[in-house]
Amino acid sequence: MSVGGAVRRVRAYGGQFLLLAVLTLVVTLLISGVPRLVNRLAEQGLRTQLNSEPAARRDVSYTSEFLAASPVDSVMADARGRSEGLAEQMPPAVRSAVEEQWYSVDVAPARLAGPDLAARKLLVDLSLRAVPGIQQAGTLVEGAWPNETYVPGRPIEVALDVDVARKLNLRTGSALRIGNATRHGLTDAAPVVVVGLFRPIDPANGIWDGLPPLLRITEPLGDGESLIVVGVVAESALNKRAAAGWSVRYDWRYRLGVDRIDARHLDELIDGLQQMQRSKPSTLTLTQGVDVPLRAFAAQVNAARTLLAVIAAGVLATLAGLIVLAATLAIRRRRAEFVLLRARGGAATAGARRSLAESLLVVPIAAAVGWWLGTLFPGAADPTAPYAAAATVLVTLALPMATLAIPTGGAARRDLVRIRPSARRLTVEVSLLLLAGLAAVLLRRRGLTLGEVDPLLVSVPVLLAVAAAVLALRAYPWPLLLVSRLAARTRGSVAFLGTARAGRSAVAAPLVVVVLAIGTAAFCAVVAAGVGASRERAAEQIVPADAVIRGERFAPDTVDELGRLPGVRAVTPVLLQSDERLAVDELGTDARVAQTAVLLVDGSGLDAVARESDVDLPVPAALRTARPEPGSLPAIVSPAVAADLAKAGLDHSAFISVQGQRYEFRVAGTEESFPLLSSNTARFVILPWQALPARNTTPVPTSLLVAGDRLDPEALRRAGDQGQERYQHTGAVTGKDRPIGVTVDTRAGVLRDLGNGGANGVLAFGFVAGAVGGTVLGLLAIAFTVLAGARARGQVLSRLRTLGLSRRQWRGLLLVELTPLVAVSVLTGALVGAVLPLLLNPVLGLSAFTSGMPVRVAFEPSLVAAVLVLGAVALGFAVAVEALNNRRLRLGEVLRLGEES
């Protein structure tokens, strides 16, 4: 068997080998390129999520307690050595992600006194801090940095942030004293002088972080307490203070770099952070919060990768089916050649060896080109991709072995499916149905490990699609038989001949591939619609109006002020307090149950705001219709609270405190969740605001729900801030600090945030790729289905044309014959795609993309319209393929040459 002969045969059957090469190229391209693209999207999503967090969120900090006496001569040298030691003890995944590190030593805050402070009657505690490298991170505004050379007898030289100094009435040269505060003044006082005022070059630089902060004043927690400020001193001065017995505290901070965190190894990083918490030195406190966004992102990535595994299984199975169809179609076209080869004395494997030699000239080259094109995609490679590509090449090369099953005798009729199938075929089909059912049951019972490519997960959708195709193949000829019998009684031959031929079509393999492709596309569409609807419900849970203003406490007239803003149609107040204790009586006797969140809402006002905002919020009747009356208040509670009350014998009533006032309530109903409460709030009590009994003090809202059109978030924010300030100036609050600014969230903004950032790019890519790829491959499979019986139809049409069949009747006959096949394949695929989410949704973990809201997959009316449009497009495509093929074959030559299918 010469290479030249193989090359000539490849050229002679160039179309068939070109199709096989293109399919092989596409498969290896997907295997090589798609994982890279997914990794790239995951990396971009992780960067976006981490950059949206404050930079200090990525800090891992070790802090010691204040030590009364230093065990070393130089605390700064000790801090420097321990900083490197702590970094070396980190797990490799954490250590490699560290981008910057700082260490500092603080002296315990002590009372500061001086004429400049006394002029404004300020009570200030000063903490001294030495931070290496701070002179390079700040720029002097006045004076100089503290002198590194310690001079005995000179005052402690301190540098302050310029804004902090001005608020304290301090300037360069201010003379102060620091010591322990007593009733009679300062004891053990030491002189302090402000030698310089600085300003940070970059306030976001991590060197300025730390508690207490360097760049701002820490406000007092209560009346009569002091302000806390931090001053910068030289390392030598701090060493002398520590040697003199002043209490010092160490702080080491390590900042993880955004570009050093690999989305593919998040689990190792999170495990490393947990290991650090378990193995930290007993004398140190470890503080870190980076694991929270990392865990949230890892949950999204794992859910997205699991979903991508399902989609990839459908797409790759469809491509594998297309390769099989292409090889089978080529073999059928060359049947006479292989039969003649055997008749001339060729061995049983002669045909297989000839086909293998021809494939070796095409498949490896196509696979190499596809792999190379995949490497051009951005992103990191998947280490398992080469093995998958190699397996694809081997399977494609092994397809010529199918030639061994070609009979050497005459061809039997292949257009009858109503005859009784063979025992072998029945056994295969029944086994396939049982295997698909068993796999589905095991999947639901066992569950999945998100983020891992589970063979069971990959096989279940494919098995169910194949099983559905087998059932459709067995079922669809029977309705056609009935229609054909009815058509036989009517005038004209088009309907009868078309339905008769459609019922005899042997399209088992092509039908399976079409169902796989359309099922994958429908699955993506249904799940995407379910995720979108769940995000809308999550947004309504977070903001059950058009906007919500959250703050500390608002003046009572804030509701009226908001109502005067342009576009505002309704406003209602809300009060939320967390971690309240239930009591058994009005005296406050503890009910000995877990702490509970209390939510105070105006039932009718909440209902009005929800209706004006077009939010589907069924406010319980107990809250909506409650009115002031003697006795306990009707309350909606969570099941956990209801169970605790029943266990404590408080079925009839209990008491709960709201802003210092205790109210009696009774359980009027239970709800699993309620808007404005986070998804993980399992214990809550909801009281009707409008039914509260009259007291000397009335509750003050902590949030305001707003309904309206084209709301201006900035105007809402200003009105909320002004409402907080008015409440503070009423005399109810005596603190000097200004309240923290309000936050304004709109439902549209929350919905947009849920759909952007994180691993949503990976999820969207999976949906789009699966839907588009499944649709395109489905149309290609329909083309194979049409081509599989094209020659047999060509013979029939040629004979009918000689009997007087017009061109219009021929087109009608072709349409009647192809419509049942296309309709069955598309409808079966759509049905599979609609059923698969019901089976897989509970184990996919898609709630990570909906703020914890469970994803519900329901019937989508738009899917029906999409299926009808796809069916029409597929039918038109099938007719066009048949027409082009008949034009190429020239039906007169088909009849004259007697070509067979």
C-alpha positions in Angstrom: 0.0 0.0 0.0 1.9 3.0 -1.3 1.8 6.5 0.1 1.3 7.8 -3.4 -1.9 5.8 -3.7 -3.2 7.1 -0.4 -2.5 10.6 -1.5 -4.4 10.1 -4.8 -7.4 8.7 -3.0 -7.4 11.6 -0.6 -7.4 14.0 -3.5 -10.2 11.9 -5.2 -12.4 12.1 -2.1 -11.2 15.6 -1.1 -14.6 16.8 0.1 -15.0 14.0 2.6 -11.5 14.3 4.0 -11.8 18.0 4.2 -14.9 17.7 6.3 -13.2 15.2 8.6 -10.2 17.5 8.9 -12.3 20.5 9.7 -14.2 18.7 12.4 -10.9 17.4 13.9 -9.5 20.9 13.8 -12.5 22.3 15.6 -12.4 19.7 18.3 -8.7 20.2 19.1 -9.2 23.9 18.8 -11.8 23.8 21.5 -9.8 21.4 23.7 -6.7 23.7 23.5 -8.2 27.2 23.4 -11.4 27.1 25.5 -9.7 26.2 28.8 -7.2 29.1 28.2 -10.0 31.5 27.5 -11.9 30.3 30.6 -8.8 30.8 32.8 -8.3 34.2 31.3 -11.9 35.2 32.1 -11.5 33.8 35.6 -8.3 35.8 36.1 -9.9 39.0 34.9 -12.9 38.4 37.2 -10.7 37.9 40.2 -8.7 41.0 39.4 -11.9 43.0 39.1 -13.4 41.7 42.4 -10.2 42.2 44.4 -9.6 45.7 43.0 -13.2 46.6 44.0 -12.3 45.8 47.6 -10.3 48.2 49.8 -6.6 47.4 49.5 -6.4 46.8 53.3 -8.8 43.9 52.8 -5.9 41.9 51.3 -3.7 42.4 54.4 -2.6 39.5 56.7 -1.7 41.1 60.0 0.0 39.7 63.1 -0.4 41.8 66.3 1.1 41.3 69.7 -0.4 42.5 73.0 1.2 45.5 74.8 4.2 44.3 76.6 5.0 46.0 79.9 8.8 45.4 79.6 10.9 44.7 76.5 12.9 41.4 76.6 15.3 42.7 74.0 17.7 45.6 73.7 16.3 46.9 70.4 12.6 46.3 69.8 12.9 47.6 66.2 15.6 45.0 65.4 13.5 42.4 67.0 10.5 43.4 64.9 12.6 43.3 61.7 13.9 39.8 62.4 10.5 38.4 63.4 8.9 39.9 60.3 11.1 37.8 58.1 10.6 34.8 60.3 6.8 35.1 60.1 7.0 35.4 56.3 9.1 32.2 56.0 6.6 30.3 58.2 3.7 31.0 55.8 2.4 28.2 53.6 3.9 28.4 50.1 0.6 29.5 48.5 0.3 32.5 50.8 4.0 33.4 50.8 4.2 33.5 47.0 1.2 35.9 47.0 2.7 38.4 49.3 3.5 41.6 47.4 4.4 44.1 50.2 5.1 43.9 53.9 5.5 46.3 56.7 6.2 46.2 60.4 5.9 48.8 63.1 6.2 49.2 66.9 3.7 51.3 68.9 3.9 52.7 72.4 0.7 52.4 74.4 -1.4 55.5 74.2 -0.9 57.9 77.0 -2.4 61.3 78.0 -1.0 64.3 76.1 -1.1 67.7 77.6 0.1 71.2 76.6 -1.0 74.8 76.2 -2.1 74.3 72.5 -4.4 71.5 73.5 -5.7 73.3 76.5 -6.6 76.3 74.4 -9.3 74.2 72.7 -10.0 72.1 75.8 -9.1 68.9 74.0 -8.6 65.6 75.7 -6.0 63.6 73.7 -4.1 60.4 74.1 -1.0 60.0 72.0 0.5 56.7 70.7 4.1 56.8 69.5 4.9 54.7 66.4 8.1 53.8 64.5 7.6 52.6 61.0 10.7 51.9 58.7 10.4 53.6 55.3 7.8 56.2 56.3 10.0 59.1 55.3 10.0 57.8 51.7 6.2 57.4 51.8 5.4 61.0 53.0 6.4 64.5 52.2 7.2 67.2 54.8 5.0 70.2 54.9 6.7 71.9 57.8 9.8 71.2 60.0 11.8 68.0 59.8 11.5 64.3 60.5 12.4 63.1 64.0 16.2 62.8 64.5 17.4 59.2 64.3 20.2 60.0 66.7 19.0 59.8 70.3 20.3 62.7 72.5 19.7 62.1 76.2 17.7 64.8 77.9 16.1 66.1 74.8 12.3 65.9 74.4 10.7 63.1 72.3 10.6 64.3 68.7 7.2 63.6 67.0 5.9 64.1 63.5 2.2 64.4 62.9 -0.1 64.3 59.8 -0.7 67.9 58.9 -4.6 67.6 59.0 -4.5 65.8 62.3 -2.2 68.5 63.8 -4.5 71.4 62.6 -7.6 69.8 64.1 -5.7 69.5 67.4 -4.3 73.1 67.2 -0.8 71.8 67.0 2.1 73.1 64.9 5.8 72.7 64.4 7.5 73.5 67.7 4.4 72.8 69.9 5.8 71.7 73.4 3.8 69.0 75.1 4.1 66.4 77.9 3.0 62.8 77.8 2.4 60.5 80.8 -0.2 58.6 82.8 -3.3 60.6 83.6 -4.5 60.8 87.2 -6.8 63.1 89.1 -3.9 65.3 90.1 -2.4 65.5 86.6 0.3 63.6 84.7 2.6 61.2 86.4 5.9 59.9 84.9 5.5 62.6 82.3 8.1 63.1 79.5 8.5 66.1 77.3 7.3 65.9 73.7 7.9 68.4 70.9 6.3 68.4 67.4 9.2 68.7 65.0 7.5 68.2 61.7 4.2 68.0 59.8 3.9 65.6 56.9 1.4 64.6 54.2 1.2 61.2 52.6 2.3 60.9 49.0 -0.2 58.2 48.4 -2.9 57.8 51.1 -3.6 54.3 49.7 -0.1 53.1 50.5 -0.3 50.3 53.0 2.3 51.8 55.2 -0.3 54.2 56.6 -2.7 51.5 57.6 -2.9 50.2 61.0 -4.8 50.7 64.2 -5.0 53.3 65.6 -4.7 55.1 62.2 -1.9 57.5 61.4 -3.8 59.9 59.1 -6.9 60.6 61.2 -8.1 61.1 64.7 -9.9 58.2 66.4 -13.1 59.6 67.9 -14.0 58.8 71.5 -16.5 56.0 72.0 -18.4 57.9 74.7 -18.6 61.1 76.7 -15.6 62.0 78.8 -13.3 59.8 76.8 -10.2 61.1 74.9 -9.3 61.4 71.3 -6.6 59.0 70.1 -3.8 60.2 67.7 -0.7 58.5 66.5 2.7 60.3 66.1 5.7 59.2 64.2 9.0 58.9 66.2 12.5 57.7 65.3 13.5 54.1 65.8 16.1 55.1 68.4 13.6 57.1 70.4 11.2 54.2 70.5 13.9 51.7 71.5 14.7 54.0 74.5 11.1 54.3 75.5 10.8 50.5 75.4 14.0 50.2 77.5 12.6 52.6 80.0 9.7 50.3 80.6 7.0 51.8 78.4 4.5 49.2 77.0 5.0 48.4 73.4 3.1 46.5 70.8 4.4 44.9 67.6 2.5 44.8 64.3 3.4 42.9 61.1 1.4 43.3 58.0 1.7 41.4 54.7 -0.3 42.6 51.7 -1.3 40.0 49.0 -0.8 41.3 45.5 -3.8 41.2 43.1 -1.5 40.0 40.3 0.1 37.3 42.4 -3.1 35.5 43.2 -3.8 32.7 40.7 -7.5 32.0 40.1 -6.6 28.3 39.4 -5.1 27.8 42.9 -7.6 29.6 45.1 -8.3 26.5 47.1 -4.6 26.2 48.1 -4.5 29.9 49.1 -7.6 29.6 51.2 -6.3 26.5 52.8 -3.0 28.2 53.5 -4.8 31.1 55.3 -6.7 28.6 57.4 -3.5 26.8 58.2 -1.9 30.1 59.3 -4.9 30.7 61.7 -4.4 27.2 63.2 -0.7 27.4 63.6 -0.2 31.1 64.6 1.9 31.8 67.7 -0.1 31.8 70.9 1.2 35.3 71.8 0.0 36.9 68.5 -3.3 37.8 67.0 -3.8 37.0 63.4 -6.2 39.2 61.4 -7.1 38.8 57.8 -10.3 39.3 55.7 -9.1 38.3 52.2 -10.5 34.8 52.5 -14.1 36.2 52.4 -13.9 37.6 48.8 -11.7 34.7 47.8 -14.3 32.2 49.1 -17.1 34.0 47.3 -15.1 34.1 44.0 -14.1 30.4 44.4 -17.7 29.4 44.9 -18.6 31.2 41.7 -15.7 29.8 39.7 -16.4 26.2 40.9 -20.1 26.6 40.0 -19.1 28.1 36.6 -16.6 25.3 35.9 -19.2 22.7 36.8 -21.7 24.2 34.4 -19.0 24.5 31.7 -18.3 20.8 32.1 -22.0 20.0 31.4 -22.0 22.3 28.3 -18.6 21.0 27.1 -19.9 17.5 27.4 -22.8 18.3 25.1 -20.7 20.2 22.6 -17.9 17.7 22.4 -20.3 14.8 22.3 -22.1 16.5 19.4 -18.7 17.1 17.6 -17.8 13.4 18.2 -21.1 12.4 16.7 -20.5 14.6 13.7 -17.1 13.0 13.2 -18.7 9.6 13.3 -21.4 10.7 10.8 -18.7 12.1 8.5 -16.7 8.9 8.6 -19.9 6.8 8.2 -21.1 8.9 5.2 -17.7 8.6 3.6 -17.7 4.8 4.1 -21.2 4.5 2.6 -20.1 6.4 -0.4 -17.1 4.1 -0.9 -19.0 0.9 -0.1 -18.6 -0.5 -3.6 -14.8 0.1 -3.5 -14.3 -1.8 -0.2 -16.6 -4.7 -1.4 -14.7 -4.9 -4.6 -11.4 -5.0 -2.6 -12.6 -7.9 -0.6 -13.9 -9.7 -3.7 -10.5 -9.5 -5.3 -8.9 -11.3 -2.4 -8.2 -8.5 0.0 -7.8 -9.4 3.6 -10.5 -8.6 6.1 -8.5 -5.7 7.4 -7.5 -4.4 4.0 -10.2 -1.7 4.0 -9.4 -0.6 7.5 -5.7 -0.3 6.7 -6.4 1.6 3.5 -8.7 4.1 5.4 -6.2 4.4 8.3 -3.4 5.3 5.9 -5.6 7.9 4.2 -6.6 9.4 7.6 -3.0 9.6 8.8 -2.4 12.0 5.9 -5.2 14.3 7.1 -6.2 13.9 10.8 -2.8 14.6 12.6 -2.1 17.7 10.5 -5.6 19.0 11.2 -5.3 18.3 14.9 -1.9 20.0 15.0 -3.3 23.1 13.3 -6.3 23.2 15.6 -4.0 22.8 18.7 -1.8 25.6 17.4 -4.7 27.9 16.9 -5.9 27.1 20.4 -2.6 28.2 21.8 -3.2 31.7 20.4 -6.1 32.2 22.8 -5.1 34.3 25.9 -4.9 32.6 29.2 -3.1 29.8 31.0 -3.2 26.3 29.5 -5.0 23.4 31.0 -2.5 20.6 31.9 -5.1 17.9 30.9 -5.7 19.4 27.4 -2.8 17.5 25.6 -4.2 14.1 26.8 -7.7 15.0 25.6 -6.4 16.1 22.2 -4.3 13.0 21.9 -7.4 10.9 22.7 -9.4 12.8 20.0 -6.8 12.0 17.4 -6.6 8.3 18.3 -10.4 7.9 18.3 -10.7 9.7 14.9 -8.0 7.5 13.4 -9.7 4.4 14.8 -13.0 5.1 13.0 -11.8 3.4 9.8 -12.1 0.1 11.8 -15.8 0.5 11.1 -15.2 -0.7 7.6 -14.7 -4.2 9.0 -18.5 -4.3 9.6 -19.4 -3.7 6.0 -20.9 -6.7 4.5 -19.4 -8.1 1.3 -22.7 -9.2 -0.2 -25.5 -7.2 -1.8 -27.0 -4.3 0.0 -30.3 -4.8 1.8 -33.1 -2.3 2.1 -32.2 0.5 4.5 -35.4 2.5 4.3 -37.6 0.4 6.6 -37.9 1.0 10.4 -41.3 -0.6 11.0 -39.9 -4.1 10.8 -39.0 -5.7 14.0 -35.6 -4.6 15.2 -32.9 -7.1 15.9 -32.3 -8.5 19.4 -28.9 -6.9 19.5 -30.4 -3.5 18.8 -33.2 -3.9 21.3 -30.6 -5.0 24.0 -28.5 -1.9 23.3 -31.4 0.5 23.4 -32.9 -0.9 26.6 -29.5 -1.0 28.3 -29.0 2.6 27.3 -32.3 3.7 28.7 -31.6 1.9 32.0 -28.1 3.3 32.2 -29.4 6.9 31.7 -32.1 6.4 34.4 -29.6 4.9 36.8 -27.0 7.7 36.2 -29.7 10.4 36.8 -30.8 8.8 40.1 -27.2 8.4 41.3 -26.4 12.0 40.4 -29.3 13.3 42.5 -28.6 11.1 45.4 -24.8 11.5 45.5 -24.5 15.1 44.6 -21.4 16.7 43.2 -18.2 18.3 44.2 -18.3 21.7 42.6 -15.3 22.7 40.5 -14.4 19.1 39.7 -15.1 17.4 36.4 -17.1 14.5 37.6 -17.5 11.7 35.0 -21.0 11.0 36.2 -21.9 14.7 35.7 -20.4 14.7 32.2 -22.2 11.5 31.2 -25.7 12.1 32.5 -26.7 14.9 30.1 -25.3 12.9 27.1 -26.9 9.7 28.2 -30.3 11.4 28.7 -30.1 13.1 25.3 -29.2 9.8 23.6 -32.0 8.0 25.5 -34.5 10.6 24.5 -33.4 10.4 20.9 -33.8 6.6 21.0 -37.4 7.0 22.3 -38.2 9.6 19.7 -36.8 7.4 17.0 -39.0 4.6 18.1 -42.1 6.7 18.6 -42.2 9.2 15.7 -42.9 6.7 12.8 -46.3 5.6 14.4 -48.0 9.0 14.1 -46.7 9.3 10.6 -48.2 5.9 9.8 -51.6 7.1 10.8 -51.2 10.4 8.9 -50.0 8.4 5.9 -53.1 6.2 5.9 -55.3 9.3 6.2 -53.4 11.0 3.3 -53.9 7.9 1.2 -57.6 8.6 1.2 -57.2 12.1 -0.1 -56.5 13.3 -3.6 -53.0 14.0 -4.6 -49.8 12.0 -4.0 -47.6 14.6 -2.3 -48.9 14.2 1.2 -49.1 10.4 1.0 -45.7 9.9 -0.5 -44.0 12.4 1.8 -45.4 11.0 5.0 -44.8 7.4 3.9 -41.1 8.2 3.1 -40.7 10.1 6.3 -42.0 7.2 8.3 -39.5 4.8 6.6 -36.4 7.0 7.1 -33.5 5.3 8.9 -31.9 8.3 10.7 -30.9 6.9 14.0 -27.4 8.3 14.4 -28.1 11.7 12.8 -31.1 12.1 15.0 -29.1 11.5 18.2 -26.5 14.1 17.2 -29.2 16.7 16.5 -30.9 16.0 19.8 -27.5 16.4 21.6 -26.8 19.7 19.9 -30.2 21.3 20.3 -30.5 20.0 23.9 -27.2 21.7 24.8 -28.4 25.0 23.3 -31.8 24.8 25.0 -30.1 23.8 28.4 -28.0 27.0 28.2 -31.0 29.2 27.4 -33.1 27.8 30.2 -30.4 28.0 32.8 -29.5 31.5 31.7 -33.1 32.6 32.0 -33.3 30.9 35.5 -30.2 32.7 36.7 -31.5 36.0 35.4 -34.9 35.6 37.1 -33.2 34.6 40.3 -31.0 37.7 40.2 -34.1 39.8 39.9 -35.6 38.1 42.9 -32.3 38.6 44.8 -32.3 42.3 43.9 -35.8 42.6 45.1 -34.8 40.9 48.4 -32.0 43.4 48.9 -33.9 46.5 47.7 -37.7 45.8 47.8 -38.3 49.2 46.2 -36.7 51.4 43.6 -34.1 52.6 46.1 -33.1 52.2 49.7 -31.3 54.7 51.9 -29.4 53.1 54.8 -27.9 55.1 57.6 -27.7 55.3 61.4 -30.9 57.2 62.4 -33.0 59.7 60.5 -35.1 62.6 61.7 -38.9 62.0 61.5 -39.3 64.7 58.8 -36.9 62.9 56.4 -39.8 60.9 54.9 -41.6 64.2 54.0 -38.4 65.7 52.6 -37.8 62.7 50.4 -41.3 62.8 49.2 -40.7 66.3 47.8 -37.8 65.2 45.5 -38.5 64.9 41.8 -39.8 61.5 40.7 -40.4 60.2 44.2 -43.9 58.6 44.5 -43.8 56.8 47.8 -41.5 56.6 50.9 -41.7 54.3 53.9 -39.5 54.0 57.0 -37.8 50.8 58.2 -36.0 50.0 61.4 -33.5 47.2 61.6 -31.6 46.0 64.6 -29.5 42.9 64.9 -28.6 40.7 67.8 -31.5 41.5 70.1 -32.4 39.4 73.1 -35.9 38.0 73.6 -37.4 38.5 77.1 -40.2 36.6 78.9 -41.7 39.7 80.6 -41.7 43.5 80.4 -38.9 43.7 83.0 -36.5 42.1 80.6 -36.0 38.6 82.0 -33.9 36.8 79.4 -35.8 34.1 77.5 -32.5 32.2 77.1 -32.7 31.8 73.4 -30.2 32.9 70.7 -30.0 36.5 69.7 -32.5 37.7 67.0 -32.7 40.4 64.4 -35.8 42.7 64.7 -37.3 44.5 61.7 -39.9 47.2 62.1 -41.9 48.0 59.0 -45.1 49.9 58.2 -47.1 47.1 56.5 -49.3 49.3 54.4 -46.5 51.6 53.5 -44.3 48.7 52.5 -47.1 47.3 50.4 -47.6 50.7 48.7 -43.9 51.2 48.0 -43.6 47.6 46.5 -46.6 48.2 44.2 -45.2 51.6 43.1 -41.9 49.9 42.4 -43.4 47.0 40.5 -41.9 44.6 43.0 -43.7 41.3 43.7 -43.7 41.5 47.5 -46.6 39.8 49.2 -46.7 41.6 52.5 -48.2 39.2 55.1 -51.8 40.3 56.1 -50.7 40.3 59.8 -48.3 43.2 59.0 -50.5 45.0 56.5 -53.8 45.1 58.5 -52.4 45.5 62.0 -53.8 48.4 64.0 -53.0 49.9 67.5 -54.9 47.9 70.0 -54.4 46.6 73.5 -52.3 43.4 74.0 -49.4 42.0 72.1 -48.4 42.9 68.6 -48.8 40.4 65.7 -45.4 39.4 64.5 -43.9 37.4 61.6 -41.0 35.3 62.8 -38.6 32.9 61.2 -39.1 29.1 61.8 -36.1 29.0 64.0 -37.5 31.7 66.3 -40.9 30.1 66.4 -39.3 26.8 67.4 -37.3 28.4 70.2 -40.4 30.2 71.5 -42.4 27.0 71.5 -39.6 25.2 73.3 -39.3 27.9 75.9 -43.1 27.9 76.5 -43.6 31.3 75.0 -46.2 30.3 72.4 -48.6 33.1 73.4 -46.3 36.1 73.7 -42.7 37.3 74.3 -40.9 40.7 74.5 -38.2 42.2 72.4 -36.4 45.5 72.7 -36.4 48.1 70.0 -34.2 51.2 70.5 -34.5 50.9 74.3 -38.3 50.3 74.3 -39.6 46.8 75.0 -42.6 45.5 73.0 -44.8 42.4 73.5 -45.5 40.3 70.5 -47.2 37.1 69.5 -46.4 34.8 66.6 -48.9 35.6 63.8 -47.0 33.7 61.1 -43.7 32.4 59.9 -41.5 33.2 56.8 -38.3 31.6 55.7 -36.9 34.9 54.6 -37.9 38.6 54.3 -36.7 41.5 52.2 -34.0 43.8 53.7 -32.6 40.8 55.6 -29.5 39.0 54.4 -29.9 35.5 53.0 -28.1 34.0 55.9 -30.3 35.6 58.6 -32.1 32.6 60.1 -33.5 34.3 63.2 -35.7 37.4 62.9 -38.9 39.0 64.3 -40.9 41.5 62.1 -43.2 43.9 63.8 -45.8 46.2 62.3 -44.7 49.8 62.8 -48.2 51.3 62.5 -49.5 49.1 65.3 -47.0 50.1 68.0 -48.5 51.4 71.2 -48.0 55.1 72.1 -44.8 55.7 74.2 -42.8 58.7 75.4 -40.3 58.0 72.7 -41.0 56.7 69.2 -38.8 54.5 67.1 -36.4 56.2 64.7 -35.9 54.7 61.2 -32.5 53.3 60.2 -33.5 52.9 56.5 -35.9 54.4 54.1 -37.5 52.7 51.1 -38.2 54.9 48.1 -40.3 54.3 45.0 -40.2 56.6 42.0 -39.1 57.2 38.4 -35.6 58.3 37.3 -34.4 58.7 40.9 -31.2 60.7 41.4 -29.0 58.7 43.8 -27.0 61.8 44.7 -30.2 63.8 45.6 -31.3 60.8 47.8 -27.9 60.7 49.4 -27.9 64.4 50.3 -31.4 64.2 51.7 -30.4 61.2 53.8 -27.3 62.9 55.2 -29.3 66.0 56.0 -31.9 63.8 57.8 -29.2 62.2 59.9 -27.7 65.6 60.8 -31.2 67.0 61.7 -31.7 64.0 64.0 -28.3 64.6 65.7 -29.1 68.3 66.3 -32.4 67.5 68.0 -30.5 66.8 71.2 -31.1 63.1 71.2 -27.5 62.5 70.4 -24.7 64.3 72.3 -21.6 63.0 70.5 -19.4 65.4 68.7 -18.6 63.1 65.8 -20.5 63.5 62.6 -22.6 60.5 61.6 -21.3 58.3 58.9 -22.7 59.1 55.5 -25.7 57.2 54.2 -25.5 54.6 51.5 -28.0 54.6 48.6 -28.7 51.3 46.7 -31.0 51.1 43.8 -32.6 47.9 42.7 -31.2 48.4 39.1 -27.8 49.0 40.5 -27.9 45.9 42.7 -29.1 43.8 39.7 -26.3 45.2 37.6 -23.7 44.4 40.3 -25.0 40.8 40.5 -24.5 40.4 36.8 -21.1 42.0 36.6 -17.7 41.2 38.2 -16.6 38.0 39.9 -16.8 34.9 37.7 -19.8 36.1 35.8 -17.7 36.5 32.7 -17.0 32.7 32.8 -20.7 32.0 33.3 -21.8 34.3 30.4 -19.2 32.8 28.1 -20.5 29.3 28.9 -24.1 30.3 28.2 -23.2 32.1 24.9 -20.8 29.4 23.7 -23.2 26.6 24.5 -26.2 28.2 23.0 -24.5 29.4 19.8 -22.3 26.3 19.4 -25.3 23.9 20.0 -27.4 25.7 17.5 -24.7 25.8 14.8 -23.8 22.2 15.4 -27.5 21.2 15.4 -27.9 22.8 12.0 -24.8 21.0 10.8 -26.2 17.7 12.1 -29.4 18.3 10.3 -27.4 18.8 7.1 -25.8 15.4 7.8 -29.2 13.9 8.3 -30.4 15.2 5.0 -27.2 14.1 3.2 -27.5 10.6 4.7 -30.6 9.9 2.6 -30.0 12.3 -0.2 -29.2 9.7 -2.9 -32.2 7.5 -2.1 -34.5 10.6 -2.2 -32.7 11.6 -5.5 -33.7 8.3 -7.1 -37.3 8.5 -6.0 -37.6 12.1 -7.1 -36.0 11.3 -10.5 -38.5 8.5 -11.1 -41.4 10.7 -10.0 -40.3 13.5 -12.2 -40.3 11.1 -15.2 -43.9 10.3 -14.2 -45.0 13.9 -14.4 -44.3 15.3 -10.9 -44.0 19.0 -11.3 -41.2 21.1 -9.7 -43.7 22.6 -7.3 -45.0 19.2 -6.2 -41.4 18.0 -5.9 -40.7 20.9 -3.5 -43.8 20.1 -1.5 -42.9 16.4 -1.4 -39.4 17.3 -0.1 -41.0 19.7 2.5 -43.4 17.0 3.8 -40.7 14.4 4.0 -38.2 16.6 5.9 -40.6 18.4 8.2 -41.3 15.4 10.6 -37.6 14.6 10.9 -36.6 18.2 11.7 -39.6 18.8 14.0 -38.9 15.6 16.0 -35.2 16.3 16.3 -35.7 20.0 17.3 -38.6 19.3 19.7 -36.8 16.4 21.3 -33.7 18.4 21.8 -35.6 21.3 23.2 -37.4 19.0 25.6 -34.1 17.5 26.8 -32.7 21.0 27.3 -35.7 22.0 29.4 -35.7 18.8 31.5 -31.9 18.7 32.2 -31.9 21.9 34.3 -34.6 20.4 36.5 -32.3 17.5 37.2 -29.0 19.3 37.4 -29.9 22.7 38.9 -29.9 21.4 42.6 -26.3 20.3 42.2 -24.7 23.1 40.1 -24.4 25.6 42.9 -25.6 28.5 40.8 -26.8 30.4 43.9 -23.3 31.8 44.1 -24.2 34.1 41.2 -27.5 35.2 42.8 -26.4 36.5 46.2 -27.5 33.2 47.8 -30.9 33.2 46.2 -31.8 29.7 45.1 -32.0 29.4 41.3 -35.4 28.3 40.1 -35.7 26.8 36.7 -39.2 27.1 35.4 -41.1 27.0 32.1 -40.1 29.9 29.9 -42.7 30.9 27.3 -40.0 32.5 25.2 -38.5 29.0 24.8 -41.5 28.0 22.8 -41.1 30.9 20.4 -37.3 30.2 20.2 -38.0 26.5 19.4 -40.5 27.4 16.7 -38.1 29.9 15.1 -35.2 27.4 15.3 -37.4 24.7 13.8 -38.4 27.0 10.9 -34.7 27.9 10.3 -33.7 24.3 10.6 -36.3 23.2 8.1 -35.3 25.9 5.6 -31.7 24.9 6.0 -32.5 21.3 5.4 -34.5 22.1 2.3 -31.7 24.3 1.0 -29.1 21.6 1.6 -31.2 19.0 -0.2 -31.8 21.4 -3.1 -28.0 22.1 -3.4 -27.2 18.4 -3.2 -29.7 17.5 -5.9 -28.4 20.2 -8.1 -24.9 18.9 -7.7 -25.9 15.3 -8.3 -28.1 16.1 -11.3 -31.1 13.8 -10.8 -31.2 12.5 -14.3 -27.7 11.0 -13.9 -28.8 9.5 -10.5 -31.5 7.6 -12.3 -29.4 6.6 -15.2 -26.5 5.4 -13.2 -28.6 3.7 -10.6 -26.7 5.1 -7.7 -27.7 3.8 -4.3 -27.8 5.4 -0.9 
